[in-house]
Amino acid sequence: MTRAYNFCAGPATLPEEVLKQARDEMLDWQGTGMSVMEMSHRSDEFVSIAKTAEQDLRDLAGVPDDYAVLFMQGGASSQFATVPLNLMAADATADYVNTGIWSKKAIAEARRFGNVNVVASSEDANFINVPDQSEWQCSPDAAYLHYTPNETIGGLEFDFVPETGSVPLVADYSSTMLSRPIDVSKFGLIYAGAQKNIGPSGLVVVIVRKDLLGNARKETPTMMNYQVMADNDSMYNTPSTYSWYLAGLVFKWLKAQGGVEAMGKINQRKAGKLYDFVDANDFYANPIEPRFRSWMNVPFTLADDALNGDFLKGADARGLLNLKGHRSVGGMRASIYNAMPEAGVDALIDYMAEFARERG
Ligand SMILES: *Cc1c(COP(=O)(O)O)cnc(C)c1O
């Protein structure tokens, strides 16, 4: 068996140790004679798996006690609707920052539920930066302000947390959750689709300040009501049990690596060496203003687009997979989440150097 280095943006590579443990526990979880997949979600065994995962996430992210942690379904995209349904009255206004494709999707969905005020956008600059917060046109009475700390497709990451005073700050952390320390107490709500840094797709983790619960519109589907989810420990219906279990294994793995402090240092180093290489080599380019370059998703272009196909073919042959950039951006993209070992980044840089030497 050979494991490739998988640079896919999502679903993304998982820690090998986690996959091995899941394999070892697949048929018989800790002497129960059954797979986690086959367990009742109401069983003591699964409830302990679920509670342990929640506690480990709380420990890792430093989630204060006045926040609920929910394990929901429907991916991050379902939260684009769930957030306004729960946090915004029908006649209210919500503020959104537009920094790329995921922001735009969140904005488009929120518009179906109420007034959306786009307080700032870097679209005219081709999303290569984040507009300075001093220029944002915020609504005085916004229900919340939504932003996307890491634009997975553009490779743009905020290097600051917006200051919103008493307006709840809502963040789509899908592609940068647990990649570095954050101060959860600055947020009203954080959500993160699992398939980048947490586990399998479909699962979405929501961290919400408890005083924001209980305000869902009456037409909110039960399954999208945060209060119902919180009251039922995310088990109003059958949760995505196996994904929850795998997320729990990832949390344990992160703790064993030294937690998010340690991950942040490794991630900064991994991204730093890749950007340094791209900047130093005339054959490659990345358009993002350096201070806003993502630690998780590194898009880059080749000097000649006609070589893209050959570049990808050569990469595949070396077990460097899924480097093709998003169709809207073109070029290449290397997603280097927590689970991508530094050796994978080194192997990519070696290959890029060789390709530029031979074909540049
Ligand atoms: C991947 C991603 C999404 C969409 O996630 P789904 O689980 O596929 O709905 C939303 N926002 C960001 C920032 C993402 O990276």
PDBQT file of the ligand as one rigid body, heavy atoms in Angstrom, charges set to zero:
ROOT
HETATM    1  C1  LIG A 401     -15.879  23.783   1.504  1.00  0.00    +0.000 C 
HETATM    2  C2  LIG A 401     -16.450  25.057   1.997  1.00  0.00    +0.000 A 
HETATM    3  C3  LIG A 401     -17.834  25.265   2.080  1.00  0.00    +0.000 A 
HETATM    4  C4  LIG A 401     -18.848  24.240   1.607  1.00  0.00    +0.000 C 
HETATM    5  O1  LIG A 401     -18.829  23.119   2.380  1.00  0.00    +0.000 OA
HETATM    6  P1  LIG A 401     -19.923  21.962   2.123  1.00  0.00    +0.000 P 
HETATM    7  O2  LIG A 401     -19.715  21.098   3.309  1.00  0.00    +0.000 OA
HETATM    8  O3  LIG A 401     -19.573  21.324   0.827  1.00  0.00    +0.000 OA
HETATM    9  O4  LIG A 401     -21.244  22.587   2.097  1.00  0.00    +0.000 OA
HETATM   10  C5  LIG A 401     -18.283  26.473   2.580  1.00  0.00    +0.000 A 
HETATM   11  N1  LIG A 401     -17.431  27.418   2.976  1.00  0.00    +0.000 NA
HETATM   12  C6  LIG A 401     -16.086  27.256   2.893  1.00  0.00    +0.000 A 
HETATM   13  C7  LIG A 401     -15.191  28.350   3.354  1.00  0.00    +0.000 C 
HETATM   14  C8  LIG A 401     -15.567  26.072   2.400  1.00  0.00    +0.000 A 
HETATM   15  O5  LIG A 401     -14.239  25.909   2.322  1.00  0.00    +0.000 OA
ENDROOT
TORSDOF 0
